């Protein structure tokens, strides 16, 4: 009598039905490596985060974790940083610009400040523009708790950067009531100093900071009505980038041209 063939012996080679586990394990390993890298840069470092985002974006050929557009949009054209002519310097400025925009956008949208906070470029660097109504009462230079919270967000962004930072106070053409400040020079300078001192209290190195009061002489638009005057009343926080000579422009230079906010 012929013996039956055992069930465990097939005519052909046995097919491995668990090969998908290899692909799955590779994917899990890659994800774990990504999370480890993200954890390693979890300390506040804007440039490291942007470099990671750009690397991942290039690897997948898609916009991954990229910054959004400016918080507020104006009709101005893009103005490049004149002092950053080499490719490496330009890349650094653009990287920082995208990171600063992205970081401030979430906060501004969450607080309903979309039209009151702007980020843009000027010849001397990156400008963070804050409407004075977010910071001060009319004719005053005292920062309340809400203003300090906003400045704290800015400090979280600029503190890790090595750049010098200049705080500029700007007013409209209406003179203060004279109770605390005799003129707009006094008022604009006091406001710039108030923001600077708050940044120092929050841990920014004082040697990086300078303050400048422009009074009404650096307007964005003509002071023709209440709306235009409100636009001109502002505090500009300028993140300064190195000039061609390798030094930072000093605070005594001419006020920079109006930034563009694409």
PyMOL commands that set and color helices and strands:
alter all, ss='L'
color gray80, all
select helices_A, chain A and resi 20-40+46-60+87-110+132-134+145-158+184-201+206-208+226-232
alter helices_A, ss='H'
color red, helices_A
select strands_A, chain A and resi 117-122+125-131+165-170+209-213+234-240
alter strands_A, ss='S'
color yellow, strands_A
deselect
rebuild
show_as cartoon
